[in-house]
Amino acid sequence: RPDAILPNLGGQNGLNLCALLYKQGVLNRNGVKILGTPVRAITNSEDRVAFKKILTDLRIETVPSEACYGIDEALACAKRMGYPVILRPAYTMSGAGGGIVYSDDELVEVFTRGLKASLIGQVLVEQSLHGWQEVELEILRDEQNHMITVGAVENVDPVGIHTGDSLCVSPMMTIPKDVQGVLQQTAYTIMEAMNVTGSMTVQFAYDRHTGRIVVIEGNMLA
């Protein structure tokens, strides 16, 4: 019977358990407080649909994608987007169950795996940004809306290779300073809108040829 819990420090399992205990009313019944980030911010970051809606409301560009809950729905989505597509299960750790697929057969296999891995049975079917570069910022924010950038990471491998498997460089070495400024301001805007208190990592895709920047995802892992 703890007085409080700090889910951010528990990794993906900590976030998932906190969301589940809150949804079931266990925390309220036992008077257990959630320290740090509000549970709504956790669920909004982990639920791909909710996170995308927040970014859309903020007029922040995201990767074209659709949340799917069944194979037929996912196959239809991939047909509209054209292969390859990237599958991103919701509420999973280190991209577990997801991946890039190039055909219907591969989609069925990976989607089935991702559906089992997802806590809420949701997999995002996302348009592949082949050749784009992945970059990410880790931000800290307090209740008074003070924010600092803790880390700025440039992935050596392109978008599609999961961050956990990719070679990374910190600080960013080849990203122009003005682009880094845009990335930081965008991450700060997201943190404030979601009322995150604590740590959040925001991942971006950057096209060097056009200067276009889109948000891939955000997560609360500390």
Phi, psi and chi 1 to 4 in degrees:
 res  aa     phi    psi   chi1   chi2   chi3   chi4
   1 ARG       -   72.9  -65.7  -67.1 -179.4   91.1
   2 PRO   -68.9  154.5   28.3  -35.9      -      -
   3 ASP   -73.5  -32.4  -65.6  -43.1      -      -
   4 ALA  -157.3  161.1      -      -      -      -
   5 ILE  -130.9  151.4   57.6  174.9      -      -
   6 LEU  -119.0   87.7 -173.1   60.4      -      -
   7 PRO   -65.0  -28.5   23.5  -34.2      -      -
   8 ASN   -57.1  -33.4  -62.3   56.2      -      -
   9 LEU   -84.7    1.5  -64.4 -179.2      -      -
  10 GLY   -98.7    8.4      -      -      -      -
  11 GLY    68.2 -162.5      -      -      -      -
  12 GLN   -63.3  -38.0 -170.1   68.7   53.8      -
  13 ASN   -62.5  -39.5  -71.7  -25.8      -      -
  14 GLY   -63.4  -43.3      -      -      -      -
  15 LEU   -64.4  -44.1  -65.3  175.6      -      -
  16 ASN   -63.5  -44.9  -70.7   -5.8      -      -
  17 LEU   -64.8  -41.3  -76.7  170.8      -      -
  18 CYS   -61.6  -46.6  175.9      -      -      -
  19 ALA   -61.3  -41.4      -      -      -      -
  20 LEU   -67.8  -45.3 -170.0   61.0      -      -
  21 LEU   -64.9  -36.0  -68.8  170.7      -      -
  22 TYR   -68.1  -45.7  177.7   81.9      -      -
  23 LYS   -61.7  -37.5 -175.3  177.2 -179.7 -180.0
  24 GLN   -80.3   -6.3  -66.9  178.4  -14.3      -
  25 GLY    82.5    6.8      -      -      -      -
  26 VAL   -64.0  -42.4  174.4      -      -      -
  27 LEU   -65.8  -43.5  -59.7 -178.1      -      -
  28 ASN   -64.9  -41.3  -73.8  -23.1      -      -
  29 ARG   -63.5  -31.6  -73.0 -161.4  -57.3  -88.2
  30 ASN  -103.4    7.5  -68.6  -79.8      -      -
  31 GLY    63.6   33.4      -      -      -      -
  32 VAL   -93.0  123.0  179.5      -      -      -
  33 LYS   -85.6  150.1  -65.4 -179.4  179.7  179.4
  34 ILE  -100.8  118.4  -61.5  173.6      -      -
  35 LEU   -88.5  150.5  -59.9  179.8      -      -
  36 GLY    81.4 -135.6      -      -      -      -
  37 THR   -62.6  131.7  -65.1      -      -      -
  38 PRO   -60.1  149.6  -19.9   31.2      -      -
  39 VAL   -61.8  -30.2   70.1      -      -      -
  40 ARG   -63.0  -37.0 -179.0  176.7  -67.8  -83.7
  41 ALA   -66.6  -37.0      -      -      -      -
  42 ILE   -63.3  -50.3  -64.2  173.3      -      -
  43 THR   -67.3  -35.0   54.8      -      -      -
  44 ASN   -68.7  -30.8  -79.1  -17.6      -      -
  45 SER   -79.6  -34.4   69.2      -      -      -
  46 GLU   -81.9  -33.2  -66.3  -65.3  -28.6      -
  47 ASP   -80.2  113.3 -173.8  -36.9      -      -
  48 ARG   -61.4  -34.6  -50.5  -67.8 -174.8  176.5
  49 VAL   -68.9  -46.2  175.0      -      -      -
  50 ALA   -63.5  -42.1      -      -      -      -
  51 PHE   -64.7  -41.8 -175.0   64.0      -      -
  52 LYS   -65.4  -36.4 -173.9  172.0 -177.6  178.1
  53 LYS   -64.7  -40.5 -176.6 -178.9 -175.5  -54.1
  54 ILE   -61.0  -44.9  -70.1  171.1      -      -
  55 LEU   -66.3  -39.1  -62.3 -172.0      -      -
  56 THR   -62.0  -42.5  -59.9      -      -      -
  57 ASP   -63.7  -31.0  -69.1  -17.0      -      -
  58 LEU   -84.7   -2.9  -67.0  171.3      -      -
  59 ARG    61.8   37.7  -63.5 -176.0  178.8  179.8
  60 ILE  -101.8  128.8  -66.0  174.2      -      -
  61 GLU   -71.0  137.0 -171.9  175.9    3.0      -
  62 THR  -122.2  169.0   60.0      -      -      -
  63 VAL   -72.0  134.0 -173.0      -      -      -
  64 PRO   -54.9  124.8  -26.5   35.7      -      -
  65 SER  -161.0  164.3   60.7      -      -      -
  66 GLU  -141.5  138.9  -67.7 -178.4   33.6      -
  67 ALA   -83.3  128.7      -      -      -      -
  68 CYS  -123.4  150.1  -62.4      -      -      -
  69 TYR  -123.8   -0.4  -58.0   85.8      -      -
  70 GLY  -149.8  159.7      -      -      -      -
  71 ILE   -64.1  -44.6  -69.7  177.2      -      -
  72 ASP   -60.5  -41.2  -69.5  -19.5      -      -
  73 GLU   -63.0  -42.1 -175.1 -178.3    9.5      -
  74 ALA   -67.6  -40.8      -      -      -      -
  75 LEU   -63.2  -41.0  -73.3  169.7      -      -
  76 ALA   -65.1  -39.1      -      -      -      -
  77 CYS   -65.1  -45.6  178.5      -      -      -
  78 ALA   -62.6  -35.6      -      -      -      -
  79 LYS   -65.2  -39.2 -175.8  176.6 -179.0  179.7
  80 ARG   -68.1  -38.8  -73.5 -166.8  -63.3  -88.2
  81 MET   -81.5  -34.1  -69.7 -175.7  179.7      -
  82 GLY    88.5  137.7      -      -      -      -
  83 TYR   -76.0  153.3  -73.5  106.1      -      -
  84 PRO   -79.5  158.1   30.3  -35.6      -      -
  85 VAL  -129.6  159.2  -65.0      -      -      -
  86 ILE  -109.8  133.2  -62.6  174.2      -      -
  87 LEU  -103.5  127.7  -56.3 -174.7      -      -
  88 ARG  -128.6   99.7  -62.4 -178.3 -177.5  -86.0
  89 PRO   -66.6  144.2  -17.5   31.1      -      -
  90 ALA   -80.1  150.5      -      -      -      -
  91 TYR    55.9   52.9  -74.8   91.9      -      -
  92 THR  -132.1  162.1   59.8      -      -      -
  93 MET  -101.7  132.2 -178.6  167.6   57.3      -
  94 SER    54.7   37.0  -61.4      -      -      -
  95 GLY    72.5   17.5      -      -      -      -
  96 ALA   -55.9  131.7      -      -      -      -
  97 GLY    86.1   -9.2      -      -      -      -
  98 GLY  -101.3 -171.1      -      -      -      -
  99 GLY   154.6  176.8      -      -      -      -
 100 ILE   -97.8  135.3 -173.8  166.7      -      -
 101 VAL  -127.2  149.8  -61.7      -      -      -
 102 TYR  -119.4   -0.3  -64.5   85.7      -      -
 103 SER  -156.9  168.9   66.6      -      -      -
 104 ASP   -60.7  -42.1  -74.1   -5.5      -      -
 105 ASP   -62.2  -44.0  -70.6  -18.6      -      -
 106 GLU   -65.6  -37.9  -71.8 -174.9    0.0      -
 107 LEU   -62.9  -45.0 -176.0  142.7      -      -
 108 VAL   -58.4  -44.0  169.9      -      -      -
 109 GLU   -65.8  -50.2  178.6 -177.2  -10.2      -
 110 VAL   -72.5  -38.8  177.3      -      -      -
 111 PHE   -62.9  -42.7 -173.3   87.4      -      -
 112 THR   -59.1  -43.9  -58.6      -      -      -
 113 ARG   -64.8  -42.7 -176.8  177.5   68.6 -150.0
 114 GLY   -66.6  -36.3      -      -      -      -
 115 LEU   -62.8  -39.3 -149.0   57.3      -      -
 116 LYS   -69.7  -33.3  -68.5  178.8  179.8  178.1
 117 ALA   -76.6  -26.3      -      -      -      -
 118 SER   -77.1  134.4  173.1      -      -      -
 119 LEU   -64.6  -30.0 -175.6   68.6      -      -
 120 ILE  -114.1   13.1   60.6  173.1      -      -
 121 GLY    63.4   40.9      -      -      -      -
 122 GLN  -128.4  131.1  179.4 -164.2   95.1      -
 123 VAL  -128.5  129.6  177.8      -      -      -
 124 LEU   -85.8  125.7 -162.3   72.9      -      -
 125 VAL   -97.6  117.0  178.1      -      -      -
 126 GLU  -122.4  138.9 -177.8 -179.9  -83.6      -
 127 GLN   -63.1  135.1 -172.0  178.4   72.3      -
 128 SER   -73.9  132.2  173.8      -      -      -
 129 LEU  -103.1   64.1  -59.2  178.1      -      -
 130 HIS   -58.6  127.6  179.9   73.3      -      -
 131 GLY    89.7   -9.5      -      -      -      -
 132 TRP   -76.3  160.3  -71.0   41.3      -      -
 133 GLN  -102.0  142.1 -173.4  167.8    8.9      -
 134 GLU  -101.3  131.9 -173.1  167.3  -15.5      -
 135 VAL  -134.6  157.0  -67.3      -      -      -
 136 GLU  -149.9  151.8   56.0 -172.6  -76.7      -
 137 LEU  -123.1  136.9  -63.5 -178.9      -      -
 138 GLU  -105.4  125.0 -176.8  169.5   -4.5      -
 139 ILE  -118.7  144.3  -47.1  -64.8      -      -
 140 LEU  -113.0  137.3  -81.9  176.9      -      -
 141 ARG  -137.5  142.9  177.6 -179.4  179.6  -87.0
 142 ASP  -110.3 -178.5   67.2   11.6      -      -
 143 GLU   -66.5  -22.0  -71.4 -178.6  -31.8      -
 144 GLN   -89.9   10.5  -76.9   74.1   46.0      -
 145 ASN    69.4   23.4 -158.6   36.4      -      -
 146 HIS   -80.0  133.4  -59.8  128.0      -      -
 147 MET  -133.7  143.5  -74.4  179.7  -86.4      -
 148 ILE  -135.6  151.5   59.4  171.7      -      -
 149 THR   -92.1  114.1  -59.8      -      -      -
 150 VAL   -80.3  -39.9  179.2      -      -      -
 151 GLY  -148.8  143.4      -      -      -      -
 152 ALA  -125.5  114.9      -      -      -      -
 153 VAL  -116.9  133.6  178.6      -      -      -
 154 GLU  -112.3  119.6  177.4  179.3  -12.7      -
 155 ASN   -79.7  132.9  -73.4   21.7      -      -
 156 VAL   -74.4  -41.2  176.1      -      -      -
 157 ASP   -76.3  151.7  -64.1  -60.9      -      -
 158 PRO   -74.7  170.4   28.3  -35.8      -      -
 159 VAL   -54.3  139.0  171.6      -      -      -
 160 GLY   113.0  -28.1      -      -      -      -
 161 ILE   -90.4  120.5  -54.6  -63.0      -      -
 162 HIS   -60.4  144.1 -172.7  -91.5      -      -
 163 THR   -52.8  -39.6  -56.8      -      -      -
 164 GLY   -65.8  -19.5      -      -      -      -
 165 ASP  -106.9   -2.0  -59.4  -43.1      -      -
 166 SER   -97.5  149.4  176.8      -      -      -
 167 LEU   -72.4  131.7  -64.9  172.0      -      -
 168 CYS  -129.1  152.0  -59.7      -      -      -
 169 VAL  -127.0  133.4  176.5      -      -      -
 170 SER  -138.6  129.9 -177.9      -      -      -
 171 PRO   -74.9  175.4   29.9  -36.5      -      -
 172 MET   -62.2  135.1  -65.1  178.9 -176.3      -
 173 MET  -106.6  -31.2  -57.7  -65.0  -73.0      -
 174 THR  -119.9   -0.5   69.8      -      -      -
 175 ILE   -83.2  125.1  -55.3  -61.1      -      -
 176 PRO   -55.6  148.8  -24.0   34.1      -      -
 177 LYS   -60.4  -38.3  -70.2  -64.1 -177.6 -177.6
 178 ASP   -66.6  -34.8   60.5  -29.0      -      -
 179 VAL   -68.1  -40.7  173.5      -      -      -
 180 GLN   -60.3  -36.5  -68.0 -172.8   41.2      -
 181 GLY   -64.7  -40.1      -      -      -      -
 182 VAL   -65.4  -42.6  172.6      -      -      -
 183 LEU   -59.4  -46.2  -64.8  171.6      -      -
 184 GLN   -64.3  -46.0  178.8  172.4  -92.7      -
 185 GLN   -63.8  -38.1 -172.4   53.4   54.4      -
 186 THR   -64.9  -43.9  -58.0      -      -      -
 187 ALA   -62.7  -41.3      -      -      -      -
 188 TYR   -62.9  -41.2  -77.1    5.5      -      -
 189 THR   -61.9  -41.6  -61.2      -      -      -
 190 ILE   -65.4  -45.7  -66.2  170.1      -      -
 191 MET   -58.7  -44.6  -67.9  -83.7  -76.8      -
 192 GLU   -67.0  -43.0 -177.5  176.4    4.9      -
 193 ALA   -64.0  -34.8      -      -      -      -
 194 MET   -87.3   -5.1  -65.9  179.5   65.2      -
 195 ASN    57.5   42.5 -166.3   30.2      -      -
 196 VAL   -75.8  128.0  174.2      -      -      -
 197 THR  -117.3  114.7   48.8      -      -      -
 198 GLY   126.7 -146.6      -      -      -      -
 199 SER  -103.1  141.4  170.8      -      -      -
 200 MET  -148.0  137.6 -177.8  176.9 -177.1      -
 201 THR  -106.1  128.0  -60.3      -      -      -
 202 VAL  -112.6  124.8 -177.2      -      -      -
 203 GLN  -104.6  136.6  -68.3  168.7 -107.5      -
 204 PHE  -124.1  157.0  -59.3   86.7      -      -
 205 ALA  -113.6  136.1      -      -      -      -
 206 TYR  -128.7  126.0  169.8   56.4      -      -
 207 ASP   -99.6  108.3 -175.0   -7.7      -      -
 208 ARG   -61.9  -30.8  -70.5 -178.8  176.6  -84.6
 209 HIS   -73.1  -35.1  -57.7  -66.3      -      -
 210 THR  -110.2  -15.3   64.1      -      -      -
 211 GLY    79.8    5.6      -      -      -      -
 212 ARG   -71.9  138.8 -171.9  174.9  160.9 -154.3
 213 ILE  -126.8  131.1  -61.5  170.2      -      -
 214 VAL  -131.1  151.8  -60.8      -      -      -
 215 VAL   -88.0  130.6  174.2      -      -      -
 216 ILE   -89.0  -55.4  -62.3  174.7      -      -
 217 GLU  -166.5  170.5   65.4  177.3   -7.0      -
 218 GLY  -135.4  144.4      -      -      -      -
 219 ASN  -142.6  157.5   66.7   68.9      -      -
 220 MET   -95.7    5.1  -55.9  -68.4  176.9      -
 221 LEU   -63.5  130.7  -57.1 -174.0      -      -
 222 ALA   -93.6      -      -      -      -      -
